[in-house]
Amino acid sequence: MKAFTYLGRRLGRATLLLICFYFAASGANAQNPDLFKMQDEQDKKDKKETTDITTSIFKTTRIVNGQSIENTGAGILDLKISHRFGMVNTGSYNFFGLDQATMRIGMDYGITNRLEIGLGRSTYDKEYDGFFKYRVLRQSTGKAAMPLSLSIVSTGVLRTLKDQPEPYSIHYSDHASYVNQILLARKFGDYFSLQLAPTMVHYNIVPNTSVPNDLYSMGTGFRLRLSHRVNLTGEYYYQFQRLTGYYNSASVGFDIETGGHVFQLFFTNSTGINERSFITQTDGRWGNGGVHFGFNISRVFTVAKHK
């Protein structure tokens, strides 16, 4: 009987200790914040303290003819082949333009993730072109949030087509032109991107004194995602002062991603492919079928691994 009495006392003391511990723990919880809530708040703070760069504003470094905000990555060589058939309105005799062709072959290389250089040769007017593109601002979220991306592009073009006889002497430097652009772009979610491109084209020589050497225009471009690998793209360059006989460049097409390739199919009223040619020397008109069917192929190669 004494054993049962002793056991009862021990159980009573243990129960009393458990009750005291419960109330002590409840009081501590009432004074201290929830640990899970603290962890969630810390995770949110850490996320704000990091910076996420927005990628794939466009799928390649060209929208159609013009430069996009995208750069070739550091140590990456991008081989580009651009092809334009003849005008659709030439009719069945020229197989609606497919009997004719203009092309450009070029190589773009990423010096760093911000700096890209490129060289190209076009059959149109036998032109050579070279450019550099530098990303000044990159759209991002987080600690160093930036609402848009900004790049500067400078291009030089040299025409080597033989000149027709003229009453005045033509110097070699007269064949050179220069293009300077500012690219402003923003990606709105995963499905839509928009770009503006204020542009100046400088001619070393112009047809007459009434034409300025510097011609200004405003380019616009967009990307609309249709599926995981297909995007609708378009661009338009409005010229504030046009050369006689030329029109504003307008293009629309599709970007198709296929592994290491980006294949672009489009229609454009521009015959030339470098900036000077398509911005200021577009002679086709959409209204009368003066458009070209064309394509761009981009294939990238890793030349140097980026550390």
GISUL-V817856 format. One record per backbone hydrogen bond with DSSP energy under -1.0 kcal/mol. CO is the residue of the C=O (numbers start at 1). NH is the residue of the N-H. Records with the same first field share a line. If there is no record, write none. Layout:
# GISUL-V817856
CO->NH  NH
This chain:
# GISUL-V817856
1->5
2->6
3->7
4->8
5->9
6->10
7->11
8->12
9->13
10->14
11->15
12->16
13->17
14->18
15->19
16->20
17->21
18->22
19->23
20->24
21->25
22->26
23->27
24->28
25->29
26->30
28->32
34->38
35->39
36->40
37->41
38->42
39->43
40->44
41->45
42->46
43->47
44->48
45->49
50->143
52->141
61->68
66->63
73->76
75->303  304
76->110
77->301
78->108
79->299
80->106
81->297
82->104
83->295
84->102
87->90
88->91
91->96
92->95
94->99
95->98
97->86  100
102->84
103->123
104->82
105->121
106->80
107->119
108->78
109->117
110->75
114->135
115->111  112
116->133
117->109
118->131
119->107
120->129
121->105
123->126
125->161
126->160
127->122
128->158
129->120
130->156
131->118
132->154
133->116
134->152
137->150
139->54
140->146
141->52
146->140
149->185
150->136  137
151->183
152->134
153->181
154->132
155->179
156->130
157->177
158->128
171->174
172->175
173->176
175->159
176->204
177->157
178->202
179->155
180->200
181->153
183->151
184->196
185->149
186->194
191->225
192->188
193->223
194->186
195->221
196->184
197->219
198->182
199->217
200->180
201->215
202->178
208->211
213->203
215->201
216->240
217->199
218->238
219->197
220->236
221->195
222->234
223->193
224->232
229->257
230->226  227
231->255
232->224
233->253
234->222
235->251
236->220
238->218
243->246
249->237
250->269
251->235
252->267
253->233
254->265
255->231
256->263
258->261
260->300
261->258
262->298
263->256
264->296
265->254
266->294
267->252
268->292
269->284
274->278
275->279
276->280
277->281
282->247
285->290
286->289
289->89  291
291->88
292->268
293->85
294->266
295->83
296->264
297->81
298->262
299->79
301->77
